[in-house]
Amino acid sequence: MRWRILGALNVLAENGTFTPRPRKHRVLLGALLLNANTPLSTSLLIEHLWEDAPPRSARANLHAYVTQLRRRLHDPRATARLSTVPDGYLLHVEPGELDAEEFERLAVDGQLALAAGEPAVAAARLGRALGLWRGDLVAGTDLPAPLRPAAIRLQELRLTVTEDRVEALLRGGEAADLVADLLRLSEVHPLRERLQAQLMRALYRTGRSSEALAVFRRFRLRLVDDLGVDPGPELQRLHQRILVDDPGLRARPGTGNGAVATRPKPAATPAPVIAGPRTLPADVPDLVGRHDLLSRMDGALANRPATVGPVLVLAGMAGAGKTALAVHWAHRVAARFPDGQLYVDLRGWSAGPPTAALPALTFCLRLLGMAAALIPAGLDDAIAAYRALLAGRRVLLILDNARTAEQVRPLLPAGGACATLVTSRDRLTGLVALNHAARLTVPPLSREAAVALLRSASPRWTDDATLSALAESCGCLPLALRIALAKCADQPGADLAGYAPALAARGALAALDADDDPAASVRTAFATSYRLLPAPQRRLFRLLGLVPGDVTAESAAPLLDADPAAAAGALEALAAVHLLEARRGGRYALHDLLREYALEEGLRTDPQEVRDAALARLNDRYLAGV
């Protein structure tokens, strides 16, 4: 018996071929075959058949459909084939009977041959695998939502096998015959970098260098216009090799593919396979003072369970350098994730609205190569498709600037091969509690590291006292330090000795704005955190700017004119988003730049009598305790 789902659903039995006519029968058989040799519960099969609107007779109807399918099999073992299990059914399929399983077996054999340097054997096996497809999966049957992830996985594997076969043929010297197919495939899957690279290589090897370069230009424009990212580094390197007419890209002599080479060429290493999206921002070349954090991040990756992908949260105040640290570490470990590195800005602490889960998933699905027409419109289906595409892949996800755990959860892969790095100003305690995330706090730099950063940016500044004074004025905050360096460089003569005292005298926040870039502003960074607070917490934050030194719930209570329990809750809420630093013994501290910002907001918002009354209550509290 042969079961076929790679195309129209049908069964090849001893007495001929049959295809279930009623749609419910096709959906039932499709569900059983997509889960061959796996028990499916009655409730799950009912969901497959009727989704959200099962009739009262659903169980009886399901039993009738199973009976009719058994009758159509014309197999003495029909009942054993489609057996009843506790609260469900199971379809027994022997090895070699299901075309989808045979496809996957041949695909693995072909990929192993390709890895072993046998392109002709690989191309033959992969071609046989693709030849099992007679059309779309279960063609003619609209699969219900619960079955789509399994279908998406097979469709994605089909495309990957197609790319692997193209790679095998390219390595075997058959570039000329591939161009037409690659042009078609690159139009159908316009965001697959690997297909674009293969098309460029095929065009180049057939003497069409200008067309290969045009493919890169069009692809780059599409990425920039649609997604706001550049092609990955492998594709950019291939582009450069074509520009300089790298002989290593040409076909080896004697391959019979009509290559443009006319003289012997040295043996070339095959061009790198572009296996997935690589959208990391540029690395930070002068990251300092983060050796301990980097080591702990490496440890979190090394010590992960085999079945659970690590989730790591970098939390800290605005401007502490969380994104720079995340991107630097991602570049360090990129080789461990050959299937891609995805960077997504969730905009959780930006001036505009945060990126919702569905647009973020859509963005990721497009980067992972899913055609726009196939991307689900609903959140649950998009999550399922996303996790199906990531299943078995080794991908690193950087989810930058997250506001809440709920914003992150739909983007977490399900398997253990991927890793996720999240940055946020919030502690994201929910991810730690429910998703087993490890959390690291990113503090401002130490004084020594801040001085080292200033010195590395301009080695001619060697006066330690001046550098230390500037670091202190900037609160050792990386964002503030980099803005100060840029502002100082704008001054005539770039006189650091004169700039540092002027910054302290003018007020750091006023001086730490880049005039032509609102995003490069310490004040703006603080403001996005402050404006997202509820009104009572904003009020406490402003009043804390009046108080030198640490505070406790007992000292904050008179500022708010509230009881200590309410003050403790408000303090903890500010600490959760790193507008306060929580210290031992129930004490909390404001960073110097945050204190200056709190004072500014208090002067702008609170009347003088309100601030005076808060300080009077605090003084009365101190006097009562003496």
Buried (B, 14 or more C-beta within 10 A) or exposed (E): BBBBBBBBBBBBBEEEEEBBEEEBBBBBBBBBBBBBEEBBEBBBBBBBBBEEEBEEEBBEBBBEBBEBBBEBBBBEEBEEBBBEEEEBBBBEBEEEBBBBBBBBBBBEBBBEBBEEEBBBBBBBBBBBBBEBBEEBBBEEBEBBBBBBBBBBBBBBBBBBBBBBBBBBBBBBBBBBEBBEBBBEBBEEBBBBBBBBBBBBBBBBBBBBBEBBBEBBEEBBEBBEEEBEBBBBEBBBBBBEBBEEEBEEBBBBBEBEBBBEBEEEBEEEEBBEBBBBBBBBBEBBEEBBBBEEBBEEBEEBBEEBEEEEBBBBBBBBBBBBBBBBBBBBBBBEBBEEBEBBBBBBBBBBBBEEEBBBBBEBBBBBBBBBBBBEEEBBEEEEBBBBBBBBBBBEBBBBBBBBBBBBBEBBBBBBBBBBBBBBBBBBBBBBBBBBEEBEBBBBBBBBBEBEBBBBBBBEBBEEBEEEEBBBBBBBBBBBBBBBBBBBBBBBEEEEEBEBEBBBEBBBEEEBBEBBBBEEEEEBBBBBBBBBBBEBBEEBBBBBBBBBBBBEEBBBBEBBBBBBEBEBEBBBBBBBBBBBBBBBBBEEEBBBBBBBBBBBBBBBBBEEEBEEEBBEBBBEBBEEBEEEEE
